[in-house]
Amino acid sequence: MLMTEIRKEVVGEVTDMQPALSVLAESAKAILGYDVLAKRMEKILVTTETTLLRMTLQSLELSVLNERDVLRYQKEQLIARTTELAQAWMDEVAKAEFDSCVQNGFSTFTGPNWRLTTIHEYRLPVPEFILAKAVQIKEKMPECAIYIEHLDDHPDPFLVVGASKSAYSWQKPEEHYYLDVWAEPKFEGRLNSGESDDDIPF
């Protein structure tokens, strides 16, 4: 999956079919004893409830990335990067002198992972249009938490906003949205479209 294939959507958007589906779901549950659709509709209703974060994003007219698409993209990137690194590790072990391996043991392989970092702890460059979006949200809702989620040693990071800070540093808040993604090392969609890479101040 390409980064450009990740769909954008409006926060809390409800399709016109939902009322009819809700009725059908309740009928199927009551008459047929089939509750799978009803459970699915309950999940949809929870994800479209009005919250302060949703209202904030809607008032700023900001769309979000489809989370299923994001997770699909992240899974594919994780597999690709792990495969690449594992192959390099296997080549290194294969080329190692046997006596050196006997004396020092074999090197071990540790695969990469997607990391969640608060934006104030993130040390790589962030494009201006991403920063502008993060500032907009934080000004409107100071209690929200802003994160960058990135793959170890191979960025293509995502901007993530949570309704509040999560209990654990590695965990996304229960209510969170993926707002944007950018490709490294070149940034797309800068505030001033006439800038070249040489104009980046870092």
C-alpha positions as CSV (number, residue, x, y, z in Angstrom):
1,M,0.0,0.0,0.0
2,L,1.3,3.4,-0.9
3,M,1.2,6.4,1.5
4,T,-0.9,8.2,-1.1
5,E,-3.5,5.5,-0.9
6,I,-4.4,6.2,2.7
7,R,-7.9,7.7,2.6
8,K,-8.9,10.9,4.4
9,E,-12.3,11.2,6.1
10,V,-14.4,13.7,8.1
11,V,-14.4,13.1,11.8
12,G,-17.6,11.6,13.1
13,E,-19.1,11.4,9.6
14,V,-22.3,9.3,9.6
15,T,-23.6,7.8,6.4
16,D,-27.2,8.3,5.3
17,M,-27.8,4.5,5.5
18,Q,-27.1,4.4,9.2
19,P,-30.7,4.9,10.5
20,A,-32.0,2.1,8.2
21,L,-29.1,-0.2,9.2
22,S,-29.9,0.5,12.9
23,V,-33.5,-0.6,12.4
24,L,-32.4,-3.7,10.5
25,A,-29.8,-4.5,13.1
26,E,-32.4,-4.3,15.9
27,S,-35.0,-6.4,13.9
28,A,-32.4,-9.0,13.1
29,K,-31.5,-9.2,16.8
30,A,-35.1,-9.3,18.1
31,I,-36.6,-11.6,15.4
32,L,-33.7,-13.8,14.3
33,G,-31.5,-13.7,17.3
34,Y,-28.7,-12.5,15.1
35,D,-26.7,-9.8,16.9
36,V,-23.5,-9.4,14.8
37,L,-24.9,-6.4,12.9
38,A,-26.3,-4.8,16.1
39,K,-22.9,-5.1,17.7
40,R,-21.2,-3.5,14.7
41,M,-23.7,-0.6,14.8
42,E,-23.0,-0.1,18.5
43,K,-19.3,0.3,17.6
44,I,-20.1,2.8,14.8
45,L,-22.3,4.8,17.2
46,V,-19.5,5.0,19.8
47,T,-17.1,6.2,17.1
48,T,-19.4,9.0,16.0
49,E,-20.4,10.3,19.5
50,T,-19.7,14.0,20.0
51,T,-16.5,14.6,22.0
52,L,-14.5,17.7,22.7
53,L,-11.7,16.5,20.4
54,R,-14.1,15.7,17.6
55,M,-15.8,19.1,17.9
56,T,-12.3,20.7,17.9
57,L,-11.3,18.9,14.7
58,Q,-14.6,19.7,13.1
59,S,-14.5,23.4,14.0
60,L,-11.0,23.6,12.4
61,E,-12.4,21.7,9.4
62,L,-9.6,19.2,9.7
63,S,-10.0,15.7,8.1
64,V,-8.3,12.6,9.6
65,L,-6.7,9.6,8.0
66,N,-8.7,6.4,7.9
67,E,-7.2,4.3,10.8
68,R,-7.6,1.0,9.1
69,D,-5.7,2.3,6.1
70,V,-3.0,3.7,8.4
71,L,-2.6,0.3,10.2
72,R,-2.5,-1.6,6.9
73,Y,0.2,0.8,5.6
74,Q,2.2,0.5,8.9
75,K,1.9,-3.3,8.8
76,E,3.3,-3.5,5.3
77,Q,6.1,-1.0,6.1
78,L,7.0,-3.0,9.2
79,I,7.2,-6.3,7.2
80,A,9.2,-4.7,4.4
81,R,11.7,-3.0,6.8
82,T,12.0,-6.1,9.0
83,T,12.7,-8.3,5.9
84,E,15.4,-5.8,4.7
85,L,17.1,-5.7,8.1
86,A,16.8,-9.5,8.7
87,Q,18.4,-10.1,5.3
88,A,21.3,-7.8,6.1
89,W,21.7,-9.5,9.5
90,M,21.7,-13.0,7.9
91,D,24.4,-11.8,5.4
92,E,26.5,-10.5,8.2
93,V,26.2,-13.7,10.2
94,A,27.0,-15.8,7.1
95,K,30.1,-13.8,6.4
96,A,31.4,-13.9,10.0
97,E,34.5,-16.0,10.7
98,F,33.5,-19.2,12.5
99,D,36.2,-18.8,15.1
100,S,34.9,-15.3,15.9
101,C,31.4,-16.7,16.4
102,V,32.7,-19.4,18.7
103,Q,34.6,-16.9,20.7
104,N,32.1,-14.1,20.8
105,G,28.8,-15.9,20.1
106,F,26.4,-15.0,17.3
107,S,24.9,-11.6,16.9
108,T,21.2,-11.4,17.6
109,F,18.6,-9.8,15.4
110,T,16.1,-7.3,16.8
111,G,13.4,-6.1,14.4
112,P,12.1,-2.5,14.2
113,N,8.8,-1.3,15.6
114,W,6.4,1.7,15.3
115,R,7.2,4.1,18.1
116,L,5.0,6.8,19.7
117,T,6.8,9.9,20.7
118,T,5.3,13.1,22.2
119,I,6.0,16.0,19.7
120,H,8.1,17.9,22.2
121,E,10.5,14.9,22.5
122,Y,10.7,14.2,18.8
123,R,14.1,15.2,17.5
124,L,13.8,14.9,13.7
125,P,12.6,17.7,11.4
126,V,8.8,18.2,11.1
127,P,7.4,20.0,8.0
128,E,5.9,23.4,8.5
129,F,2.4,22.4,7.4
130,I,2.4,19.6,10.0
131,L,3.5,22.0,12.8
132,A,0.9,24.5,11.8
133,K,-1.8,21.8,12.1
134,A,-0.5,20.7,15.5
135,V,-0.4,24.3,16.8
136,Q,-3.9,25.0,15.6
137,I,-5.3,22.0,17.5
138,K,-3.3,22.6,20.7
139,E,-4.3,26.3,20.8
140,K,-8.0,25.3,20.4
141,M,-7.8,22.4,22.9
142,P,-4.7,22.7,25.2
143,E,-5.5,19.5,27.1
144,C,-5.0,17.3,24.0
145,A,-1.8,15.3,23.4
146,I,0.2,15.5,20.2
147,Y,2.4,12.6,19.1
148,I,4.6,11.6,16.2
149,E,4.4,7.9,15.4
150,H,7.4,6.6,13.4
151,L,9.1,3.4,12.4
152,D,12.5,2.8,14.0
153,D,15.4,4.1,11.9
154,H,13.1,4.5,8.9
155,P,10.7,7.4,9.4
156,D,7.7,8.3,7.3
157,P,6.0,9.6,10.4
158,F,2.4,10.2,11.3
159,L,0.9,13.1,13.3
160,V,-1.4,11.7,16.0
161,V,-3.7,13.7,18.3
162,G,-5.2,12.2,21.5
163,A,-8.0,13.6,23.7
164,S,-5.6,13.4,26.6
165,K,-2.2,11.9,27.4
166,S,-2.2,8.1,27.7
167,A,-1.3,6.3,30.9
168,Y,1.7,4.6,29.3
169,S,4.3,6.3,26.9
170,W,4.1,3.5,24.4
171,Q,0.3,3.5,24.2
172,K,-2.0,5.8,22.2
173,P,-4.8,7.5,24.1
174,E,-8.2,5.7,23.8
175,E,-9.6,8.5,21.7
176,H,-7.0,9.4,19.1
177,Y,-6.8,10.3,15.4
178,Y,-4.1,10.1,12.7
179,L,-4.1,13.6,11.2
180,D,-1.4,13.4,8.6
181,V,1.7,11.6,7.3
182,W,4.8,12.9,5.5
183,A,7.5,11.2,3.5
184,E,11.1,11.4,4.6
185,P,13.5,12.8,3.7
186,K,11.7,15.2,1.4
187,F,8.6,17.0,2.7
188,E,5.5,17.5,0.6
189,G,3.0,20.3,1.1
190,R,5.0,23.0,2.7
191,L,3.3,26.2,3.7
192,N,5.3,28.1,1.1
193,S,5.1,25.9,-2.0
194,G,8.0,27.8,-3.6
195,E,10.6,26.5,-1.1
196,S,13.3,24.2,-2.1
197,D,15.0,21.6,0.1
198,D,17.9,24.1,0.5
199,D,15.5,26.6,2.2
200,I,14.8,24.2,5.1
201,P,16.2,25.8,8.2
202,F,17.5,22.5,9.7
